[in-house]
């Protein structure tokens, strides 16, 4: 499922170059020859919309997961290694962000600033970063008492070098595994914002937007609404399972090095 979604996201323009083509004479139709999942009320092919919508759904979630991972590493690494006021400030910021309902904050901020795909991605990066910060900080706290860190200090290596060249490589696998989990959450969050009209622009192919546009067609062409909903659920579940597996594998590795 992850491979299918990735191929669709990367090759959408080649697979379905005219996914948003409208044929009002066709209108709503059920699955049939030429339209495996039928068409929506504008005569657009649902399967083509599904393939084209993978680009914004998958790429946006990837940007959120990657951005929050980088920001979490940037804050969590010095917080865990240096401690003191750096750790206090970082953790109080994380506590503040955790006390806020993430999706509700994203909805309010997007609504006030006019919405938009790029804005939704940026907001989710900021809201997801505290989780990465805590994960990285916890992993660094466990690593900083290891003998290899003490040996690096005895060699009078600069603090930044110890953090980036010795500690970070041992916590990076955990950060990557956690990014997979964030990918699944970001996929659902972006779809939710698009469903509410705060993500991609109207008419753009996107799983959340397609689900929103076709939710009233359950009794005429159910697949117009079920297909994007299933795509969101299955892709998020597949990435979540993969992230759990990676987290268990790399977490065990990090505790033995």
Secondary structure, DSSP 8 states (H G I E B T S, - for coil): -HHHHHHHHHHHHHH-TTTT---TTT-SB-SBTTBTT-B-TT--BHHHHHHHHHHHHHHHHHHHHHHHHHHHHHHHHHHHHH-HHHHHHHHHHHHHHHTS-HHHHHHHHHHHHT--HHHHHHHHHHHHHHHHHHHHHHHHHHHTTSHHHHHHHHTT--HHHIIIIIIHHHHHHHHHHHHHHHHHHHHHHHHHHHHTTSSS-TT---HHHHHHHTGGGTTT-THHHHHHHHHHHHHHHHHHHHHHHHHHHHHHHHT--
